[in-house]
Amino acid sequence: MAARTTRLAVLGAVRRLEPATGYDVQSYLFGMAADRWLALRSGSIYAMLQSLRRESLIEADPTEPTRHVVTAAGRKEHDRLLVQALRVLPETGDTSELRVALHFADLLPAETVRRALTDRLAAIEDALGDITARIAEAGPGASNPYVTHRAGLEHALLRAQAEWLRNLLDQVLTPRRSRSR
Protein backbone atom coordinates (compact mmCIF):
# COMPACT_ATOMS: atom_id res chain seq x y z
CA MET A 1 0.00 0.00 0.00
CA ALA A 2 1.23 3.48 -0.81
CA ALA A 3 2.42 5.68 2.05
CA ARG A 4 0.03 8.37 0.81
CA THR A 5 -2.93 6.03 1.38
CA THR A 6 -1.70 5.20 4.90
CA ARG A 7 -1.27 8.93 5.55
CA LEU A 8 -4.82 9.63 4.35
CA ALA A 9 -6.26 6.84 6.51
CA VAL A 10 -4.32 7.61 9.71
CA LEU A 11 -4.77 11.37 9.51
CA GLY A 12 -8.47 10.84 8.79
CA ALA A 13 -8.88 8.50 11.75
CA VAL A 14 -7.23 10.98 14.13
CA ARG A 15 -9.41 13.73 12.69
CA ARG A 16 -12.58 11.65 13.08
CA LEU A 17 -11.78 10.51 16.64
CA GLU A 18 -9.81 13.36 18.13
CA PRO A 19 -8.48 13.28 20.71
CA ALA A 20 -7.22 9.80 19.84
CA THR A 21 -4.49 7.45 21.03
CA GLY A 22 -2.57 5.26 18.62
CA TYR A 23 -4.64 2.33 19.83
CA ASP A 24 -7.87 4.27 19.09
CA VAL A 25 -6.65 4.94 15.54
CA GLN A 26 -5.67 1.30 15.03
CA SER A 27 -9.00 0.04 16.40
CA TYR A 28 -10.93 2.44 14.20
CA LEU A 29 -9.05 1.52 11.02
CA PHE A 30 -9.15 -2.20 11.75
CA GLY A 31 -12.86 -1.80 12.52
CA MET A 32 -13.38 -0.60 8.94
CA ALA A 33 -11.36 -3.67 7.81
CA ALA A 34 -8.42 -1.55 6.57
CA ASP A 35 -6.08 -4.28 7.77
CA ARG A 36 -7.62 -6.55 5.10
CA TRP A 37 -8.44 -4.36 2.09
CA LEU A 38 -5.47 -2.01 2.57
CA ALA A 39 -3.09 -4.55 4.08
CA LEU A 40 -2.59 -1.98 6.85
CA ARG A 41 -0.51 -3.13 9.81
CA SER A 42 -0.07 -1.78 13.35
CA GLY A 43 3.54 -0.83 12.69
CA SER A 44 2.51 1.28 9.69
CA ILE A 45 -0.08 3.12 11.76
CA TYR A 46 2.32 3.97 14.58
CA ALA A 47 5.10 4.95 12.17
CA MET A 48 2.66 7.25 10.35
CA LEU A 49 1.56 8.83 13.64
CA GLN A 50 5.21 9.63 14.38
CA SER A 51 5.66 11.09 10.91
CA LEU A 52 2.52 13.22 11.25
CA ARG A 53 3.77 14.53 14.61
CA ARG A 54 7.18 15.41 13.14
CA GLU A 55 5.45 17.34 10.36
CA SER A 56 3.21 19.13 12.90
CA LEU A 57 0.06 17.77 11.26
CA ILE A 58 -1.00 16.25 14.59
CA GLU A 59 -0.01 17.15 18.13
CA ALA A 60 -0.59 16.00 21.69
CA ASP A 61 -3.90 17.06 23.19
CA PRO A 62 -3.07 19.70 25.83
CA THR A 63 -5.40 18.06 28.37
CA GLU A 64 -4.49 14.44 27.54
CA PRO A 65 -0.87 14.22 26.28
CA THR A 66 -1.22 10.55 25.29
CA ARG A 67 -3.91 11.50 22.78
CA HIS A 68 -3.50 13.23 19.42
CA VAL A 69 -5.44 16.04 17.79
CA VAL A 70 -5.17 17.33 14.23
CA THR A 71 -3.61 20.76 13.75
CA ALA A 72 -4.94 23.37 11.32
CA ALA A 73 -2.13 22.36 8.93
CA GLY A 74 -3.20 18.73 9.36
CA ARG A 75 -6.80 19.53 8.43
CA LYS A 76 -5.63 21.41 5.36
CA GLU A 77 -3.35 18.52 4.35
CA HIS A 78 -6.09 15.95 4.93
CA ASP A 79 -8.54 17.96 2.82
CA ARG A 80 -5.92 18.17 0.05
CA LEU A 81 -5.29 14.41 0.21
CA LEU A 82 -9.02 13.68 0.19
CA VAL A 83 -9.68 15.81 -2.89
CA GLN A 84 -6.69 14.30 -4.69
CA ALA A 85 -7.80 10.74 -3.89
CA LEU A 86 -11.34 11.47 -5.06
CA ARG A 87 -10.25 13.30 -8.22
CA VAL A 88 -7.21 11.44 -9.57
CA LEU A 89 -7.54 8.17 -11.43
CA PRO A 90 -4.41 6.11 -10.70
CA GLU A 91 -2.76 4.51 -13.71
CA THR A 92 -2.64 1.20 -11.86
CA GLY A 93 -6.42 1.01 -11.51
CA ASP A 94 -6.03 0.58 -7.73
CA THR A 95 -9.07 1.95 -5.89
CA SER A 96 -7.66 1.69 -2.34
CA GLU A 97 -7.05 5.41 -2.01
CA LEU A 98 -10.54 6.17 -3.34
CA ARG A 99 -12.06 3.75 -0.82
CA VAL A 100 -10.27 5.49 2.05
CA ALA A 101 -11.25 8.92 0.73
CA LEU A 102 -14.91 7.91 0.49
CA HIS A 103 -14.79 6.85 4.14
CA PHE A 104 -13.78 10.40 5.11
CA ALA A 105 -15.50 12.36 2.30
CA ASP A 106 -18.17 13.65 4.68
CA LEU A 107 -15.45 15.85 6.21
CA LEU A 108 -15.47 17.91 3.00
CA PRO A 109 -18.26 20.13 1.65
CA ALA A 110 -20.55 18.07 -0.62
CA GLU A 111 -19.87 20.39 -3.56
CA THR A 112 -16.12 19.77 -3.26
CA VAL A 113 -16.71 16.01 -3.29
CA ARG A 114 -19.06 16.31 -6.27
CA ARG A 115 -16.55 18.35 -8.29
CA ALA A 116 -13.67 15.98 -7.49
CA LEU A 117 -15.69 12.89 -8.44
CA THR A 118 -16.94 14.59 -11.62
CA ASP A 119 -13.30 15.19 -12.57
CA ARG A 120 -12.52 11.52 -11.86
CA LEU A 121 -15.44 10.45 -14.05
CA ALA A 122 -14.12 12.61 -16.91
CA ALA A 123 -10.67 10.99 -16.50
CA ILE A 124 -12.28 7.54 -16.63
CA GLU A 125 -14.16 8.43 -19.79
CA ASP A 126 -10.91 9.63 -21.40
CA ALA A 127 -9.17 6.41 -20.36
CA LEU A 128 -12.03 4.33 -21.76
CA GLY A 129 -11.62 6.07 -25.12
CA ASP A 130 -7.87 5.39 -25.11
CA ILE A 131 -8.36 1.71 -24.29
CA THR A 132 -11.05 1.32 -26.93
CA ALA A 133 -8.66 2.79 -29.51
CA ARG A 134 -5.84 0.46 -28.41
CA ILE A 135 -8.08 -2.59 -28.66
CA ALA A 136 -9.31 -1.55 -32.11
CA GLU A 137 -5.74 -0.88 -33.24
CA ALA A 138 -4.61 -4.35 -32.15
CA GLY A 139 -7.48 -5.93 -34.05
CA PRO A 140 -8.87 -9.44 -33.69
CA GLY A 141 -5.68 -11.09 -34.95
CA ALA A 142 -3.35 -9.58 -32.35
CA SER A 143 -0.11 -11.52 -31.91
CA ASN A 144 -0.74 -11.90 -28.18
CA PRO A 145 -4.47 -12.25 -27.45
CA TYR A 146 -3.84 -12.01 -23.71
CA VAL A 147 -2.71 -8.41 -24.08
CA THR A 148 -5.97 -7.57 -25.83
CA HIS A 149 -7.94 -9.39 -23.15
CA ARG A 150 -6.02 -7.57 -20.40
CA ALA A 151 -7.01 -4.30 -22.06
CA GLY A 152 -10.58 -5.61 -22.16
CA LEU A 153 -10.44 -6.32 -18.42
CA GLU A 154 -9.12 -2.81 -17.76
CA HIS A 155 -11.94 -1.42 -19.92
CA ALA A 156 -14.60 -3.44 -18.07
CA LEU A 157 -13.30 -2.37 -14.65
CA LEU A 158 -13.25 1.28 -15.67
CA ARG A 159 -16.76 1.00 -17.14
CA ALA A 160 -17.98 -0.46 -13.85
CA GLN A 161 -16.30 2.34 -11.89
CA ALA A 162 -17.81 4.95 -14.21
CA GLU A 163 -21.30 3.51 -13.76
CA TRP A 164 -20.81 3.38 -9.99
CA LEU A 165 -19.62 7.02 -9.97
CA ARG A 166 -22.57 8.17 -12.07
CA ASN A 167 -24.95 6.50 -9.59
CA LEU A 168 -23.15 8.07 -6.63
CA LEU A 169 -23.21 11.50 -8.22
CA ASP A 170 -26.89 11.14 -9.14
CA GLN A 171 -28.20 9.54 -5.95
CA VAL A 172 -26.04 11.12 -3.26
CA LEU A 173 -24.35 14.24 -4.55
CA THR A 174 -26.96 15.88 -6.76
CA PRO A 175 -29.09 18.39 -4.88
CA ARG A 176 -32.72 17.35 -5.07
CA ARG A 177 -35.65 19.65 -5.47
CA SER A 178 -38.76 18.83 -3.58
CA ARG A 179 -39.32 15.07 -3.82
CA SER A 180 -43.11 15.46 -3.74
CA ARG A 181 -44.15 16.31 -7.27
Backbone as numpy.savetxt, mean C-alpha at the origin, in Angstrom:
# Nx Ny Nz CAx CAy CAz Cx Cy Cz
10.31 -8.54 1.69 9.47 -7.36 1.69 10.35 -6.13 1.69
9.93 -5.13 0.99 10.69 -3.88 0.89 10.67 -3.14 2.22
11.79 -2.48 2.51 11.88 -1.69 3.74 10.83 -0.59 3.76
10.50 -0.05 2.58 9.50 1.01 2.50 8.13 0.50 2.97
7.81 -0.76 2.66 6.54 -1.33 3.08 6.53 -1.54 4.59
7.65 -2.00 5.13 7.76 -2.16 6.59 7.62 -0.80 7.26
8.26 0.20 6.71 8.20 1.57 7.24 6.75 2.06 7.26
6.05 1.86 6.15 4.65 2.27 6.04 3.80 1.57 7.09
4.00 0.27 7.26 3.20 -0.52 8.20 3.50 -0.13 9.66
4.78 -0.03 10.02 5.15 0.25 11.41 4.76 1.67 11.78
5.06 2.62 10.93 4.70 4.01 11.21 3.17 4.15 11.31
2.46 3.46 10.44 1.00 3.48 10.48 0.45 2.87 11.76
1.05 1.78 12.20 0.59 1.14 13.44 0.82 2.04 14.65
1.99 2.69 14.72 2.24 3.62 15.82 1.22 4.75 15.75
1.00 5.25 14.57 0.05 6.37 14.39 -1.36 5.96 14.82
-1.76 4.76 14.45 -3.11 4.29 14.77 -3.27 4.06 16.28
-2.21 3.57 16.93 -2.31 3.15 18.33 -1.80 4.16 19.35
-1.12 5.18 18.90 -0.34 6.00 19.83 -1.11 6.41 21.08
-0.40 6.36 22.23 0.99 5.92 22.41 1.06 4.39 22.36
2.14 3.88 21.76 2.25 2.44 21.54 3.64 1.94 21.87
3.70 0.78 22.50 4.98 0.09 22.72 5.31 -0.72 21.48
6.52 -1.21 21.41 6.89 -2.10 20.31 6.01 -3.33 20.28
5.69 -3.86 21.45 4.83 -5.03 21.53 3.43 -4.70 20.99
2.91 -3.51 21.31 1.60 -3.09 20.79 1.62 -3.08 19.26
2.69 -2.51 18.70 2.82 -2.42 17.23 2.87 -3.82 16.63
3.69 -4.69 17.21 3.80 -6.06 16.72 2.45 -6.77 16.80
1.76 -6.66 17.93 0.47 -7.32 18.09 -0.55 -6.81 17.07
-0.54 -5.52 16.85 -1.46 -4.92 15.89 -1.19 -5.45 14.48
0.07 -5.40 14.07 0.42 -5.84 12.72 0.20 -7.34 12.54
0.56 -8.12 13.54 0.32 -9.56 13.44 -1.18 -9.86 13.48
-1.94 -9.01 14.18 -3.39 -9.16 14.21 -4.04 -8.95 12.86
-3.40 -8.14 12.00 -3.91 -7.96 10.64 -3.22 -8.93 9.67
-2.54 -9.94 10.25 -1.89 -11.03 9.51 -0.71 -10.56 8.66
-0.10 -9.43 9.02 1.04 -8.91 8.26 2.23 -9.86 8.33
2.30 -10.66 9.38 3.39 -11.64 9.46 3.26 -12.68 8.35
2.04 -12.92 7.87 1.85 -13.91 6.80 1.92 -13.26 5.42
1.09 -12.25 5.15 1.03 -11.72 3.79 2.12 -10.72 3.48
2.84 -10.23 4.50 3.99 -9.37 4.26 5.30 -10.05 4.65
5.20 -11.23 5.23 6.38 -11.91 5.77 7.11 -11.00 6.75
6.34 -10.28 7.56 6.88 -9.34 8.54 7.26 -10.10 9.80
8.44 -9.81 10.32 8.96 -10.49 11.51 9.17 -9.48 12.63
9.19 -9.98 13.86 9.39 -9.14 15.04 10.65 -8.30 14.92
11.74 -8.91 14.49 13.01 -8.19 14.38 12.92 -7.01 13.43
12.16 -7.17 12.36 11.98 -6.08 11.39 11.19 -4.93 12.00
10.21 -5.27 12.81 9.39 -4.24 13.45 10.24 -3.42 14.42
10.99 -4.11 15.27 11.79 -3.39 16.27 12.92 -2.60 15.62
13.51 -3.15 14.58 14.56 -2.41 13.87 13.97 -1.16 13.21
12.76 -1.27 12.67 12.13 -0.11 12.04 11.77 0.93 13.09
11.31 0.51 14.26 11.02 1.47 15.34 12.28 2.26 15.69
13.41 1.58 15.78 14.68 2.27 16.07 15.02 3.26 14.97
14.84 2.85 13.74 15.12 3.73 12.60 14.21 4.96 12.63
12.95 4.75 12.90 11.99 5.86 12.94 12.33 6.83 14.08
12.81 6.30 15.20 13.23 7.17 16.31 14.45 7.99 15.90
15.43 7.34 15.28 16.64 8.05 14.83 16.31 9.19 13.87
15.32 8.97 13.04 14.92 9.98 12.05 13.92 10.99 12.63
13.62 10.88 13.90 12.67 11.77 14.59 11.27 11.73 13.99
10.88 10.58 13.47 9.53 10.41 12.96 8.60 9.89 14.05
9.19 9.25 15.07 8.47 8.89 16.29 9.34 9.31 17.45
8.71 9.44 18.61 9.46 9.79 19.83 8.77 9.16 21.02
9.46 9.17 22.15 8.88 8.64 23.38 7.74 9.55 23.83
6.68 8.93 24.31 5.56 9.70 24.88 6.07 10.35 26.17
5.88 11.66 26.33 6.39 12.34 27.52 5.86 11.76 28.84
4.64 11.24 28.83 4.07 10.70 30.06 4.36 9.22 30.26
4.67 8.51 29.16 4.98 7.08 29.23 6.17 6.80 28.32
7.40 6.96 28.82 8.59 6.86 27.97 8.79 5.52 27.25
8.11 4.46 27.69 8.25 3.19 26.99 7.32 3.10 25.77
6.50 4.12 25.60 5.55 4.14 24.47 5.98 5.20 23.47
5.61 4.96 22.20 5.97 5.87 21.12 4.76 6.65 20.64
5.02 7.86 20.17 4.02 8.68 19.48 4.66 9.17 18.18
3.83 9.48 17.22 4.30 9.97 15.92 4.48 11.48 16.00
5.58 11.96 15.48 5.85 13.40 15.44 5.14 14.01 14.23
5.12 15.33 14.17 4.53 16.01 13.01 5.25 15.59 11.73
6.57 15.47 11.80 7.34 15.00 10.63 6.95 13.57 10.28
6.68 12.75 11.29 6.27 11.37 11.06 4.92 11.28 10.38
3.99 12.16 10.77 2.67 12.17 10.12 2.80 12.59 8.66
3.62 13.58 8.43 3.83 14.05 7.06 4.46 12.93 6.20
5.46 12.25 6.76 6.12 11.16 6.05 5.15 10.01 5.81
4.34 9.68 6.80 3.37 8.59 6.62 2.35 8.95 5.55
1.86 10.17 5.56 0.93 10.60 4.52 1.57 10.48 3.14
2.84 10.89 3.02 3.55 10.81 1.74 3.67 9.35 1.29
4.05 8.48 2.22 4.18 7.05 1.90 2.83 6.45 1.51
1.78 6.83 2.21 0.45 6.32 1.88 0.04 6.71 0.46
0.17 7.98 0.14 -0.22 8.45 -1.19 0.61 7.75 -2.26
1.91 7.62 -2.03 2.77 6.94 -3.00 2.34 5.48 -3.19
2.06 4.79 -2.10 1.67 3.38 -2.19 0.32 3.21 -2.89
-0.57 4.16 -2.71 -1.87 4.11 -3.37 -1.76 4.46 -4.85
-0.88 5.38 -5.18 -0.78 5.94 -6.53 0.09 5.09 -7.47
1.24 4.65 -7.00 2.25 4.08 -7.88 2.02 2.59 -8.11
2.06 2.20 -9.35 1.93 0.81 -9.74 3.33 0.21 -9.85
3.70 -0.69 -8.92 5.06 -1.25 -9.00 5.24 -2.11 -10.25
6.42 -2.06 -10.81 6.70 -2.85 -12.01 6.62 -4.34 -11.74
6.84 -4.73 -10.50 6.82 -6.16 -10.16 5.42 -6.73 -10.06
4.41 -5.87 -9.98 3.05 -6.35 -9.81 2.71 -6.68 -8.37
3.65 -6.49 -7.46 3.43 -6.78 -6.04 2.43 -5.78 -5.46
1.42 -6.29 -4.78 0.39 -5.41 -4.20 0.53 -5.28 -2.68
1.63 -5.74 -2.11 1.81 -5.68 -0.65 1.72 -4.25 -0.12
2.42 -3.34 -0.77 2.42 -1.95 -0.32 1.01 -1.34 -0.43
0.30 -1.66 -1.49 -1.07 -1.19 -1.65 -1.95 -1.73 -0.53
-1.78 -3.00 -0.19 -2.59 -3.61 0.87 -2.35 -2.91 2.21
-1.10 -2.60 2.51 -0.80 -1.87 3.75 -1.43 -0.48 3.69
-1.26 0.20 2.56 -1.79 1.56 2.43 -3.31 1.58 2.59
-3.99 0.59 2.04 -5.45 0.55 2.18 -5.85 0.39 3.64
-5.02 -0.32 4.41 -5.32 -0.51 5.83 -5.29 0.82 6.59
-4.47 1.76 6.12 -4.32 3.04 6.80 -4.88 4.22 6.00
-5.55 3.94 4.88 -6.03 5.00 3.99 -7.03 5.93 4.68
-7.73 5.44 5.68 -8.70 6.29 6.37 -8.03 7.43 7.14
-6.71 7.41 7.26 -5.98 8.49 7.91 -5.79 9.69 6.97
-6.11 9.49 5.70 -6.00 10.55 4.70 -7.40 11.07 4.36
-7.49 12.30 3.84 -8.79 12.77 3.34 -9.25 11.88 2.18
-10.53 11.60 2.11 -11.08 10.71 1.08 -10.72 11.19 -0.33
-10.72 12.49 -0.55 -10.40 13.03 -1.87 -8.96 12.72 -2.25
-8.06 12.75 -1.30 -6.65 12.41 -1.56 -6.53 10.95 -1.97
-7.24 10.09 -1.27 -7.24 8.65 -1.60 -7.83 8.44 -2.99
-8.94 9.10 -3.27 -9.59 8.95 -4.58 -8.66 9.37 -5.72
-8.00 10.52 -5.55 -7.09 10.99 -6.60 -5.92 10.03 -6.80
-5.34 9.54 -5.70 -4.20 8.62 -5.80 -4.62 7.32 -6.49
-5.77 6.78 -6.13 -6.22 5.53 -6.75 -6.64 5.74 -8.20
-7.15 6.91 -8.53 -7.47 7.23 -9.92 -6.19 7.27 -10.76
-5.13 7.83 -10.19 -3.83 7.83 -10.88 -3.32 6.41 -11.07
-3.49 5.56 -10.06 -3.05 4.16 -10.16 -3.84 3.45 -11.27
-5.14 3.70 -11.33 -5.97 3.08 -12.36 -5.51 3.51 -13.76
-5.16 4.78 -13.91 -4.65 5.25 -15.21 -3.34 4.55 -15.56
-2.47 4.34 -14.57 -1.20 3.63 -14.81 -1.47 2.19 -15.20
-2.46 1.57 -14.58 -2.81 0.18 -14.93 -3.32 0.13 -16.36
-4.16 1.06 -16.73 -4.70 1.07 -18.10 -3.59 1.26 -19.13
-2.60 2.10 -18.82 -1.44 2.27 -19.71 -0.67 0.96 -19.82
-0.45 0.31 -18.68 0.30 -0.95 -18.66 -0.45 -2.03 -19.44
-1.77 -2.05 -19.31 -2.56 -3.03 -20.07 -2.39 -2.82 -21.57
-2.37 -1.58 -22.01 -2.15 -1.29 -23.43 -0.78 -1.76 -23.89
0.24 -1.53 -23.08 1.59 -1.97 -23.42 1.68 -3.49 -23.53
1.06 -4.18 -22.58 1.10 -5.65 -22.59 0.35 -6.19 -23.79
-0.80 -5.61 -24.08 -1.58 -6.04 -25.23 -0.75 -5.90 -26.51
-0.05 -4.79 -26.65 0.81 -4.57 -27.82 1.94 -5.59 -27.88
2.54 -5.90 -26.73 3.63 -6.90 -26.71 3.13 -8.28 -27.11
1.96 -8.65 -26.63 1.39 -9.95 -26.97 1.08 -10.02 -28.46
0.49 -8.95 -28.99 0.16 -8.91 -30.42 1.42 -8.96 -31.27
2.46 -8.26 -30.81 3.73 -8.24 -31.55 4.37 -9.62 -31.59
4.27 -10.36 -30.49 4.85 -11.71 -30.45 4.10 -12.65 -31.37
2.80 -12.46 -31.48 1.98 -13.29 -32.36 1.79 -14.69 -31.81
0.91 -15.45 -32.47 0.60 -16.80 -31.99 1.75 -17.78 -32.16
2.69 -17.52 -33.03 3.79 -18.45 -33.26 5.06 -18.04 -32.55
4.94 -17.41 -31.40 6.12 -16.94 -30.66 7.06 -18.10 -30.38
8.36 -17.82 -30.41 9.36 -18.88 -30.22 9.28 -19.50 -28.82
8.88 -18.73 -27.83 8.73 -19.26 -26.49 7.31 -18.94 -26.01
6.40 -19.90 -26.12 5.00 -19.61 -25.76 4.82 -19.26 -24.28
5.76 -19.68 -23.44 5.63 -19.37 -22.02 5.79 -17.88 -21.74
6.60 -17.21 -22.55 6.76 -15.77 -22.39 5.44 -15.07 -22.70
4.78 -15.50 -23.77 3.49 -14.93 -24.14 2.46 -15.21 -23.05
2.48 -16.40 -22.51 1.53 -16.75 -21.45 1.82 -15.99 -20.16
3.09 -15.74 -19.88 3.45 -14.93 -18.71 2.89 -13.53 -18.87
3.02 -12.98 -20.09 2.46 -11.66 -20.36 0.93 -11.70 -20.22
0.33 -12.81 -20.63 -1.11 -12.98 -20.47 -1.52 -13.01 -19.00
-0.71 -13.65 -18.17 -0.98 -13.68 -16.73 -0.88 -12.27 -16.16
0.17 -11.55 -16.53 0.35 -10.17 -16.07 -0.86 -9.32 -16.48
-1.32 -9.51 -17.71 -2.47 -8.78 -18.23 -3.72 -9.10 -17.41
-3.95 -10.39 -17.14 -5.13 -10.80 -16.38 -5.10 -10.24 -14.96
-3.94 -10.27 -14.32 -3.83 -9.73 -12.96 -4.08 -8.23 -12.93
-3.55 -7.52 -13.91 -3.78 -6.08 -13.97 -5.25 -5.76 -14.28
-5.86 -6.55 -15.16 -7.29 -6.36 -15.45 -8.12 -6.54 -14.18
-7.79 -7.57 -13.41 -8.51 -7.82 -12.15 -8.31 -6.65 -11.18
-7.09 -6.14 -11.08 -6.83 -5.02 -10.19 -7.58 -3.77 -10.67
-7.62 -3.57 -11.97 -8.34 -2.41 -12.52 -9.83 -2.50 -12.21
-10.41 -3.67 -12.38 -11.83 -3.85 -12.07 -12.09 -3.62 -10.58
-11.21 -4.16 -9.74 -11.34 -3.98 -8.29 -11.25 -2.49 -7.94
-10.30 -1.77 -8.54 -10.16 -0.34 -8.27 -11.38 0.45 -8.72
-11.90 0.11 -9.90 -13.11 0.81 -10.38 -14.26 0.62 -9.39
-14.42 -0.60 -8.88 -15.48 -0.86 -7.90 -15.24 -0.07 -6.61
-14.01 -0.05 -6.15 -13.68 0.71 -4.94 -13.98 2.19 -5.14
-13.52 2.71 -6.25 -13.75 4.14 -6.53 -15.24 4.44 -6.63
-15.99 3.55 -7.26 -17.42 3.78 -7.44 -18.20 3.59 -6.15
-17.92 2.53 -5.42 -18.73 2.18 -4.25 -18.32 2.90 -2.97
-17.05 3.21 -2.83 -16.57 3.76 -1.57 -16.15 5.22 -1.68
-15.52 5.58 -2.78 -14.88 6.88 -2.86 -15.58 7.90 -3.75
-16.74 7.56 -4.28 -17.50 8.52 -5.07 -18.58 9.10 -4.18
-18.56 10.42 -4.01 -19.62 11.03 -3.18 -20.99 10.72 -3.77
-21.89 10.35 -2.93 -23.25 9.99 -3.37 -24.20 11.15 -3.08
-25.07 11.38 -4.05 -26.18 12.29 -3.78 -27.19 11.53 -2.95
-28.26 12.13 -2.67 -29.29 11.47 -1.88 -29.59 10.10 -2.48
-29.59 9.07 -1.65 -29.86 7.71 -2.13 -31.35 7.45 -2.36
-32.19 8.31 -1.87 -33.64 8.10 -2.05 -34.13 8.92 -3.23
-34.21 8.28 -4.37 -34.68 8.95 -5.58 -35.91 8.28 -6.08
